[in-house]
Amino acid sequence: MFSKDEVEAILNELRQQWGGDPGDSDPEGHHPMGNNPEWEKLLRDAYLGMARADAGVALGELDPRVTAIIQKYQQQAAHKA
């Protein structure tokens, strides 16, 4: 299971690769890419992928950028165990 820190790291890495800066959010915490349909799909895939990974099932047909980041953190967790 991903820790809170790992979930935040996965999402932050996705934001960095997407080209946004997590520090760009407004005072309410909304990210400027929040209304972009591609960003919404990436975010949806990230949450779905993390849930699947935590459940121990195949990641399935997710965006390859999301899959690569999740697999990276799965490998890091496996090395810690």
N, CA, C and O atoms as a GROMACS GRO file, in nm:
protein
  324
    1MET      N    1   0.085  -0.118   0.000
    1MET     CA    2   0.000   0.000   0.000
    1MET      C    3   0.089   0.125   0.000
    1MET      O    4   0.189   0.131   0.072
    2PHE      N    5   0.052   0.222  -0.080
    2PHE     CA    6   0.129   0.345  -0.086
    2PHE      C    7   0.101   0.429   0.039
    2PHE      O    8  -0.013   0.441   0.083
    3SER      N    9   0.207   0.485   0.093
    3SER     CA   10   0.191   0.576   0.206
    3SER      C   11   0.141   0.711   0.155
    3SER      O   12   0.142   0.738   0.035
    4LYS      N   13   0.098   0.795   0.247
    4LYS     CA   14   0.053   0.930   0.210
    4LYS      C   15   0.166   1.004   0.137
    4LYS      O   16   0.142   1.072   0.037
    5ASP      N   17   0.288   0.991   0.188
    5ASP     CA   18   0.402   1.058   0.125
    5ASP      C   19   0.427   1.007  -0.017
    5ASP      O   20   0.460   1.084  -0.107
    6GLU      N   21   0.410   0.876  -0.036
    6GLU     CA   22   0.430   0.820  -0.170
    6GLU      C   23   0.321   0.866  -0.266
    6GLU      O   24   0.349   0.895  -0.383
    7VAL      N   25   0.196   0.873  -0.219
    7VAL     CA   26   0.087   0.922  -0.304
    7VAL      C   27   0.116   1.066  -0.346
    7VAL      O   28   0.101   1.101  -0.463
    8GLU      N   29   0.158   1.148  -0.250
    8GLU     CA   30   0.190   1.288  -0.283
    8GLU      C   31   0.307   1.296  -0.379
    8GLU      O   32   0.307   1.379  -0.469
    9ALA      N   33   0.407   1.210  -0.360
    9ALA     CA   34   0.523   1.211  -0.449
    9ALA      C   35   0.484   1.170  -0.591
    9ALA      O   36   0.532   1.228  -0.688
   10ILE      N   37   0.397   1.070  -0.603
   10ILE     CA   38   0.350   1.026  -0.735
   10ILE      C   39   0.277   1.140  -0.805
   10ILE      O   40   0.304   1.170  -0.922
   11LEU      N   41   0.186   1.204  -0.734
   11LEU     CA   42   0.110   1.315  -0.794
   11LEU      C   43   0.200   1.433  -0.827
   11LEU      O   44   0.183   1.496  -0.931
   12ASN      N   45   0.295   1.463  -0.741
   12ASN     CA   46   0.388   1.574  -0.768
   12ASN      C   47   0.475   1.544  -0.889
   12ASN      O   48   0.501   1.632  -0.971
   13GLU      N   49   0.521   1.419  -0.900
   13GLU     CA   50   0.603   1.384  -1.016
   13GLU      C   51   0.523   1.393  -1.144
   13GLU      O   52   0.574   1.438  -1.247
   14LEU      N   53   0.398   1.352  -1.139
   14LEU     CA   54   0.311   1.364  -1.256
   14LEU      C   55   0.293   1.511  -1.295
   14LEU      O   56   0.298   1.545  -1.413
   15ARG      N   57   0.274   1.596  -1.196
   15ARG     CA   58   0.260   1.740  -1.224
   15ARG      C   59   0.388   1.796  -1.288
   15ARG      O   60   0.382   1.874  -1.382
   16GLN      N   61   0.503   1.753  -1.234
   16GLN     CA   62   0.630   1.802  -1.289
   16GLN      C   63   0.649   1.758  -1.433
   16GLN      O   64   0.691   1.836  -1.518
   17GLN      N   65   0.617   1.632  -1.461
   17GLN     CA   66   0.632   1.582  -1.598
   17GLN      C   67   0.531   1.647  -1.692
   17GLN      O   68   0.560   1.669  -1.809
   18TRP      N   69   0.416   1.679  -1.641
   18TRP     CA   70   0.312   1.743  -1.721
   18TRP      C   71   0.354   1.886  -1.754
   18TRP      O   72   0.311   1.944  -1.854
   19GLY      N   73   0.438   1.943  -1.671
   19GLY     CA   74   0.490   2.076  -1.697
   19GLY      C   75   0.441   2.180  -1.599
   19GLY      O   76   0.475   2.298  -1.613
   20GLY      N   77   0.362   2.141  -1.502
   20GLY     CA   78   0.313   2.236  -1.403
   20GLY      C   79   0.398   2.232  -1.278
   20GLY      O   80   0.475   2.138  -1.257
   21ASP      N   81   0.383   2.331  -1.198
   21ASP     CA   82   0.453   2.340  -1.071
   21ASP      C   83   0.349   2.332  -0.960
   21ASP      O   84   0.257   2.414  -0.957
   22PRO      N   85   0.360   2.234  -0.868
   22PRO     CA   86   0.261   2.223  -0.762
   22PRO      C   87   0.246   2.352  -0.683
   22PRO      O   88   0.142   2.373  -0.621
   23GLY      N   89   0.345   2.437  -0.684
   23GLY     CA   90   0.337   2.565  -0.614
   23GLY      C   91   0.253   2.668  -0.688
   23GLY      O   92   0.232   2.778  -0.637
   24ASP      N   93   0.205   2.633  -0.809
   24ASP     CA   94   0.126   2.727  -0.888
   24ASP      C   95  -0.022   2.730  -0.848
   24ASP      O   96  -0.100   2.803  -0.910
   25SER      N   97  -0.060   2.655  -0.747
   25SER     CA   98  -0.202   2.651  -0.711
   25SER      C   99  -0.244   2.784  -0.650
   25SER      O  100  -0.163   2.859  -0.596
   26ASP      N  101  -0.374   2.812  -0.661
   26ASP     CA  102  -0.428   2.936  -0.604
   26ASP      C  103  -0.449   2.917  -0.454
   26ASP      O  104  -0.424   2.808  -0.402
   27PRO      N  105  -0.494   3.020  -0.383
   27PRO     CA  106  -0.508   3.010  -0.238
   27PRO      C  107  -0.600   2.897  -0.192
   27PRO      O  108  -0.585   2.846  -0.081
   28GLU      N  109  -0.695   2.856  -0.275
   28GLU     CA  110  -0.783   2.745  -0.240
   28GLU      C  111  -0.722   2.609  -0.274
   28GLU      O  112  -0.784   2.506  -0.248
   29GLY      N  113  -0.601   2.608  -0.331
   29GLY     CA  114  -0.534   2.483  -0.364
   29GLY      C  115  -0.567   2.427  -0.500
   29GLY      O  116  -0.528   2.315  -0.531
   30HIS      N  117  -0.638   2.503  -0.584
   30HIS     CA  118  -0.671   2.456  -0.718
   30HIS      C  119  -0.551   2.474  -0.810
   30HIS      O  120  -0.490   2.581  -0.814
   31HIS      N  121  -0.520   2.370  -0.881
   31HIS     CA  122  -0.407   2.376  -0.973
   31HIS      C  123  -0.455   2.433  -1.106
   31HIS      O  124  -0.567   2.402  -1.148
   32PRO      N  125  -0.374   2.517  -1.174
   32PRO     CA  126  -0.420   2.579  -1.299
   32PRO      C  127  -0.452   2.480  -1.409
   32PRO      O  128  -0.526   2.514  -1.501
   33MET      N  129  -0.399   2.359  -1.402
   33MET     CA  130  -0.429   2.260  -1.505
   33MET      C  131  -0.558   2.185  -1.474
   33MET      O  132  -0.597   2.097  -1.550
   34GLY      N  133  -0.623   2.218  -1.365
   34GLY     CA  134  -0.739   2.144  -1.319
   34GLY      C  135  -0.854   2.137  -1.417
   34GLY      O  136  -0.933   2.042  -1.411
   35ASN      N  137  -0.866   2.232  -1.507
   35ASN     CA  138  -0.976   2.231  -1.604
   35ASN      C  139  -0.935   2.173  -1.738
   35ASN      O  140  -1.016   2.170  -1.831
   36ASN      N  141  -0.813   2.126  -1.750
   36ASN     CA  142  -0.763   2.068  -1.874
   36ASN      C  143  -0.805   1.922  -1.882
   36ASN      O  144  -0.772   1.845  -1.791
   37PRO      N  145  -0.877   1.881  -1.988
   37PRO     CA  146  -0.925   1.743  -1.997
   37PRO      C  147  -0.813   1.639  -1.993
   37PRO      O  148  -0.830   1.532  -1.935
   38GLU      N  149  -0.699   1.668  -2.055
   38GLU     CA  150  -0.589   1.571  -2.052
   38GLU      C  151  -0.535   1.555  -1.910
   38GLU      O  152  -0.507   1.444  -1.866
   39TRP      N  153  -0.520   1.667  -1.839
   39TRP     CA  154  -0.473   1.661  -1.700
   39TRP      C  155  -0.572   1.583  -1.614
   39TRP      O  156  -0.532   1.504  -1.530
   40GLU      N  157  -0.702   1.605  -1.636
   40GLU     CA  158  -0.804   1.533  -1.560
   40GLU      C  159  -0.793   1.383  -1.584
   40GLU      O  160  -0.809   1.304  -1.491
   41LYS      N  161  -0.766   1.342  -1.708
   41LYS     CA  162  -0.750   1.200  -1.738
   41LYS      C  163  -0.626   1.144  -1.671
   41LYS      O  164  -0.629   1.034  -1.616
   42LEU      N  165  -0.516   1.219  -1.675
   42LEU     CA  166  -0.394   1.174  -1.608
   42LEU      C  167  -0.417   1.156  -1.459
   42LEU      O  168  -0.375   1.056  -1.400
   43LEU      N  169  -0.484   1.251  -1.398
   43LEU     CA  170  -0.511   1.246  -1.256
   43LEU      C  171  -0.603   1.127  -1.223
   43LEU      O  172  -0.580   1.055  -1.126
   44ARG      N  173  -0.706   1.108  -1.304
   44ARG     CA  174  -0.796   0.994  -1.284
   44ARG      C  175  -0.719   0.862  -1.296
   44ARG      O  176  -0.735   0.773  -1.213
   45ASP      N  177  -0.635   0.851  -1.398
   45ASP     CA  178  -0.555   0.731  -1.416
   45ASP      C  179  -0.459   0.710  -1.299
   45ASP      O  180  -0.435   0.596  -1.258
   46ALA      N  181  -0.404   0.818  -1.246
   46ALA     CA  182  -0.311   0.806  -1.133
   46ALA      C  183  -0.382   0.748  -1.011
   46ALA      O  184  -0.331   0.656  -0.948
   47TYR      N  185  -0.498   0.801  -0.978
   47TYR     CA  186  -0.571   0.749  -0.863
   47TYR      C  187  -0.617   0.605  -0.886
   47TYR      O  188  -0.609   0.522  -0.795
   48LEU      N  189  -0.665   0.576  -1.006
   48LEU     CA  190  -0.708   0.440  -1.038
   48LEU      C  191  -0.588   0.344  -1.032
   48LEU      O  192  -0.599   0.235  -0.978
   49GLY      N  193  -0.476   0.386  -1.087
   49GLY     CA  194  -0.357   0.303  -1.086
   49GLY      C  195  -0.304   0.277  -0.946
   49GLY      O  196  -0.263   0.165  -0.915
   50MET      N  197  -0.306   0.378  -0.861
   50MET     CA  198  -0.261   0.358  -0.723
   50MET      C  199  -0.354   0.262  -0.650
   50MET      O  200  -0.308   0.179  -0.572
   51ALA      N  201  -0.484   0.273  -0.673
   51ALA     CA  202  -0.579   0.182  -0.609
   51ALA      C  203  -0.556   0.039  -0.658
   51ALA      O  204  -0.557  -0.055  -0.578
   52ARG      N  205  -0.536   0.023  -0.788
   52ARG     CA  206  -0.511  -0.111  -0.842
   52ARG      C  207  -0.381  -0.169  -0.787
   52ARG      O  208  -0.376  -0.286  -0.750
   53ALA      N  209  -0.278  -0.086  -0.781
   53ALA     CA  210  -0.150  -0.133  -0.728
   53ALA      C  211  -0.164  -0.175  -0.582
   53ALA      O  212  -0.111  -0.278  -0.542
   54ASP      N  213  -0.236  -0.096  -0.504
   54ASP     CA  214  -0.258  -0.130  -0.363
   54ASP      C  215  -0.336  -0.260  -0.348
   54ASP      O  216  -0.315  -0.335  -0.253
   55ALA      N  217  -0.427  -0.287  -0.443
   55ALA     CA  218  -0.508  -0.409  -0.438
   55ALA      C  219  -0.433  -0.531  -0.492
   55ALA      O  220  -0.479  -0.644  -0.479
   56GLY      N  221  -0.317  -0.506  -0.554
   56GLY     CA  222  -0.237  -0.616  -0.606
   56GLY      C  223  -0.287  -0.670  -0.739
   56GLY      O  224  -0.258  -0.784  -0.775
   57VAL      N  225  -0.361  -0.588  -0.813
   57VAL     CA  226  -0.409  -0.630  -0.945
   57VAL      C  227  -0.332  -0.556  -1.054
   57VAL      O  228  -0.263  -0.457  -1.026
   58ALA      N  229  -0.344  -0.603  -1.176
   58ALA     CA  230  -0.275  -0.540  -1.289
   58ALA      C  231  -0.321  -0.395  -1.304
   58ALA      O  232  -0.436  -0.362  -1.277
   59LEU      N  233  -0.229  -0.309  -1.347
   59LEU     CA  234  -0.262  -0.168  -1.364
   59LEU      C  235  -0.360  -0.147  -1.478
   59LEU      O  236  -0.439  -0.052  -1.475
   60GLY      N  237  -0.356  -0.231  -1.578
   60GLY     CA  238  -0.450  -0.220  -1.689
   60GLY      C  239  -0.411  -0.112  -1.788
   60GLY      O  240  -0.295  -0.072  -1.797
   61GLU      N  241  -0.510  -0.064  -1.861
   61GLU     CA  242  -0.489   0.032  -1.969
   61GLU      C  243  -0.490   0.175  -1.915
   61GLU      O  244  -0.589   0.247  -1.927
   62LEU      N  245  -0.379   0.215  -1.855
   62LEU     CA  246  -0.364   0.352  -1.805
   62LEU      C  247  -0.269   0.427  -1.897
   62LEU      O  248  -0.198   0.367  -1.977
   63ASP      N  249  -0.269   0.558  -1.884
   63ASP     CA  250  -0.173   0.639  -1.958
   63ASP      C  251  -0.032   0.591  -1.925
   63ASP      O  252   0.000   0.571  -1.807
   64PRO      N  253   0.053   0.572  -2.024
   64PRO     CA  254   0.188   0.520  -2.000
   64PRO      C  255   0.270   0.606  -1.904
   64PRO      O  256   0.356   0.554  -1.832
   65ARG      N  257   0.245   0.736  -1.902
   65ARG     CA  258   0.318   0.823  -1.809
   65ARG      C  259   0.282   0.790  -1.665
   65ARG      O  260   0.368   0.788  -1.577
   66VAL      N  261   0.156   0.763  -1.643
   66VAL     CA  262   0.109   0.726  -1.509
   66VAL      C  263   0.164   0.590  -1.470
   66VAL      O  264   0.214   0.571  -1.359
   67THR      N  265   0.155   0.494  -1.562
   67THR     CA  266   0.203   0.359  -1.535
   67THR      C  267   0.351   0.360  -1.496
   67THR      O  268   0.390   0.293  -1.401
   68ALA      N  269   0.431   0.436  -1.569
   68ALA     CA  270   0.575   0.441  -1.542
   68ALA      C  271   0.603   0.495  -1.402
   68ALA      O  272   0.690   0.442  -1.331
   69ILE      N  273   0.532   0.598  -1.362
   69ILE     CA  274   0.556   0.657  -1.229
   69ILE      C  275   0.512   0.560  -1.120
   69ILE      O  276   0.585   0.541  -1.022
   70ILE      N  277   0.396   0.498  -1.135
   70ILE     CA  278   0.348   0.404  -1.034
   70ILE      C  279   0.443   0.285  -1.023
   70ILE      O  280   0.476   0.242  -0.912
   71GLN      N  281   0.487   0.231  -1.135
   71GLN     CA  282   0.580   0.118  -1.132
   71GLN      C  283   0.711   0.155  -1.065
   71GLN      O  284   0.770   0.074  -0.994
   72LYS      N  285   0.757   0.277  -1.086
   72LYS     CA  286   0.879   0.324  -1.022
   72LYS      C  287   0.863   0.320  -0.870
   72LYS      O  288   0.953   0.273  -0.799
   73TYR      N  289   0.751   0.368  -0.819
   73TYR     CA  290   0.730   0.369  -0.675
   73TYR      C  291   0.702   0.229  -0.621
   73TYR      O  292   0.736   0.200  -0.506
   74GLN      N  293   0.643   0.141  -0.700
   74GLN     CA  294   0.626   0.002  -0.659
   74GLN      C  295   0.762  -0.065  -0.642
   74GLN      O  296   0.784  -0.139  -0.545
   75GLN      N  297   0.853  -0.039  -0.734
   75GLN     CA  298   0.987  -0.098  -0.727
   75GLN      C  299   1.062  -0.046  -0.605
   75GLN      O  300   1.132  -0.121  -0.538
   76GLN      N  301   1.048   0.084  -0.577
   76GLN     CA  302   1.114   0.140  -0.460
   76GLN      C  303   1.060   0.078  -0.332
   76GLN      O  304   1.136   0.049  -0.240
   77ALA      N  305   0.929   0.056  -0.327
   77ALA     CA  306   0.867  -0.005  -0.208
   77ALA      C  307   0.915  -0.150  -0.193
   77ALA      O  308   0.936  -0.197  -0.081
   78ALA      N  309   0.931  -0.220  -0.306
   78ALA     CA  310   0.976  -0.360  -0.300
   78ALA      C  311   1.118  -0.369  -0.246
   78ALA      O  312   1.153  -0.464  -0.177
   79HIS      N  313   1.200  -0.269  -0.278
   79HIS     CA  314   1.338  -0.270  -0.229
   79HIS      C  315   1.346  -0.240  -0.080
   79HIS      O  316   1.438  -0.284  -0.011
   80LYS      N  317   1.247  -0.166  -0.030
   80LYS     CA  318   1.243  -0.134   0.113
   80LYS      C  319   1.199  -0.254   0.196
   80LYS      O  320   1.238  -0.268   0.312
   81ALA      N  321   1.118  -0.340   0.136
   81ALA     CA  322   1.060  -0.453   0.210
   81ALA      C  323   1.160  -0.562   0.238
   81ALA      O  324   1.126  -0.663   0.300
   0.00000   0.00000   0.00000
